[in-house]
């Protein structure tokens, strides 16, 4: 499975927000979205990837980007995880059918969880940039997302 | 919008906090005074033949007192006692509230009024932020992260490997 490539229109999304409402492809339109796929809520790392991104969230906002965390955990687990981390980044659940959206983005690990991956989607709902960590243990730096946003803005969709 | 794009880790400069012999291998550490793994690493690096460069990497949402502690170390540094404060902060991470910071400042014989205004100053915050952002741009996510001999080591790693590098 290969991660979705720049220039590809985003697939339909079957995700749920923390309040249980659906998050669909239409939500991508009109703004730049960064999907942060991560393997599991509550995976044991001291300072999590999401903590770092949250610390520079204002800088992402300045860059016109909205970040979402995506995993296959249930919305209740995601909400509890977000509260435990103390981060503001909204979580989207790919719980049912499990991993369907992750599969559509090419980031579903064969063992049943999302790869650690980043996808930037333009206001036209076309993928502009994507990155998959070499392993779930690799934590991609926030710098990579800023690189991706810069590349995305200098390379409008064809 | 490109401010935090990738950039190589900056080479040690005159504004850095450095200790250890000038001829020893250089190790650049991004750390946070509230991070238990950072304290453990700091203890293990004591006495190693290294030239240690300390840079702040406080992540607010994981460690709410990390910024205050980093600014306290900088304020102590303005009175020439950065490393002493560094050691006192790592020695007791359960006590990082304001009165605990003042107690350390007194213990080091600092001018308390000056310490108090310095640690809250924009200059000190900017100094900490500069370290943090250089780390973000170099790809630091978690603490401690160490750069040695051109390689990045994150989280739990064997410090003995650094001395051997």
Interface residues (C-beta under 8 A of the other chain):
Chain A: X45 X46 X47 X48 X49 X51 X52 X54 X55 X56 X59 X62 X63 X64 X85 X86 X87 X139 X140 X141 X142 X143 X144 X146 X147 X149 X150 X153
Chain B: X1 X2 X3 X4 X5 X6 X7 X32 X35 X36 X37 X59 X60 X61 X62 X63 X64 X136 X137 X138 X139 X140 X141 X142 X143 X154 X155
